[in-house]
């Protein structure tokens, strides 16, 4: 913080901890790739994030896409899906259909 106090990551909430780890991974990837775009696979990476922060996180993913990254985001969360649906046409969305009772074995 502004007073140079340190706070252990283990003391953060699950959502905040996941955001720190994602930011670290992206930072390391950008350094390793020398700023070149790559691809990123996220599996419900924002599931534990506060609802008020999810919109900002989705926008950060869109910023990566606009910088040339290819991002695959898998989710079972309707709220996150709906947030992606509001950001424009820079992505393709696919939904899996519900299995029929005979397929559910």
PLY file of the C-alpha trace (Angstrom):
ply
format ascii 1.0
element vertex 105
property float x
property float y
property float z
element edge 104
property int vertex1
property int vertex2
end_header
0.00 0.00 0.00
1.02 3.66 0.15
2.80 3.02 3.46
4.91 0.17 2.01
3.00 -2.35 4.09
2.87 -5.86 2.66
-0.16 -8.13 2.66
0.13 -11.88 2.07
-1.80 -13.19 -0.93
-3.16 -15.97 1.31
-5.15 -13.34 3.22
-7.05 -12.21 0.11
-10.46 -13.50 -0.86
-10.61 -16.32 -3.39
-11.63 -13.94 -6.17
-8.92 -11.39 -5.37
-6.31 -14.14 -5.11
-7.33 -15.52 -8.52
-7.08 -12.02 -10.01
-3.56 -11.57 -8.61
-2.46 -14.92 -10.06
-4.04 -14.16 -13.45
-2.36 -10.75 -13.55
0.97 -12.34 -12.66
0.62 -14.97 -15.38
-0.26 -12.36 -17.98
2.64 -10.18 -16.90
5.10 -13.06 -17.16
3.64 -14.10 -20.52
4.01 -10.60 -21.93
7.64 -10.48 -20.79
8.42 -13.95 -22.14
6.72 -13.19 -25.45
8.42 -9.81 -25.73
5.04 -8.11 -26.08
3.84 -10.33 -28.94
0.26 -11.58 -28.73
-0.48 -15.23 -27.99
-3.45 -17.27 -26.93
-5.01 -17.64 -23.50
-7.39 -20.28 -22.18
-9.50 -19.24 -19.19
-11.80 -21.69 -17.44
-14.25 -19.70 -15.32
-11.41 -17.43 -14.27
-13.82 -14.82 -12.89
-16.19 -17.24 -11.14
-15.15 -16.15 -7.63
-14.80 -12.44 -8.43
-17.13 -9.84 -7.01
-20.04 -9.08 -9.31
-19.05 -5.42 -9.36
-15.54 -6.33 -10.61
-16.59 -8.86 -13.27
-17.46 -6.24 -15.89
-13.99 -4.70 -15.57
-12.36 -8.14 -15.85
-14.33 -8.95 -19.01
-13.23 -5.62 -20.47
-9.61 -6.53 -19.72
-10.04 -9.73 -21.73
-11.45 -7.67 -24.60
-8.38 -5.40 -24.37
-6.18 -8.48 -24.86
-8.24 -9.48 -27.91
-7.90 -6.00 -29.35
-4.13 -6.33 -28.89
-4.16 -9.46 -31.05
-4.54 -12.20 -28.44
-6.81 -15.17 -29.04
-8.77 -15.92 -25.89
-10.91 -18.94 -25.13
-13.13 -18.38 -22.10
-15.13 -21.32 -20.79
-17.90 -20.66 -18.29
-21.01 -22.14 -16.74
-21.88 -18.76 -15.26
-24.76 -17.02 -17.05
-23.78 -13.62 -15.63
-20.28 -13.78 -17.10
-21.67 -15.06 -20.42
-24.10 -12.14 -20.49
-21.27 -9.68 -19.78
-19.37 -10.99 -22.79
-22.57 -10.65 -24.85
-22.62 -6.91 -24.11
-19.08 -6.11 -25.27
-19.58 -6.33 -29.00
-18.86 -8.69 -31.82
-15.16 -9.43 -31.31
-15.93 -12.95 -30.14
-17.88 -16.07 -30.97
-20.12 -17.66 -28.39
-21.11 -21.31 -28.34
-23.45 -23.02 -25.91
-23.70 -26.72 -25.30
-27.19 -28.12 -25.44
-28.67 -29.99 -22.51
-28.23 -33.75 -22.88
-31.37 -35.74 -23.47
-32.31 -38.26 -20.75
-30.94 -41.11 -22.89
-27.59 -39.29 -23.30
-27.30 -38.55 -19.60
-25.90 -41.98 -18.72
0 1
1 2
2 3
3 4
4 5
5 6
6 7
7 8
8 9
9 10
10 11
11 12
12 13
13 14
14 15
15 16
16 17
17 18
18 19
19 20
20 21
21 22
22 23
23 24
24 25
25 26
26 27
27 28
28 29
29 30
30 31
31 32
32 33
33 34
34 35
35 36
36 37
37 38
38 39
39 40
40 41
41 42
42 43
43 44
44 45
45 46
46 47
47 48
48 49
49 50
50 51
51 52
52 53
53 54
54 55
55 56
56 57
57 58
58 59
59 60
60 61
61 62
62 63
63 64
64 65
65 66
66 67
67 68
68 69
69 70
70 71
71 72
72 73
73 74
74 75
75 76
76 77
77 78
78 79
79 80
80 81
81 82
82 83
83 84
84 85
85 86
86 87
87 88
88 89
89 90
90 91
91 92
92 93
93 94
94 95
95 96
96 97
97 98
98 99
99 100
100 101
101 102
102 103
103 104
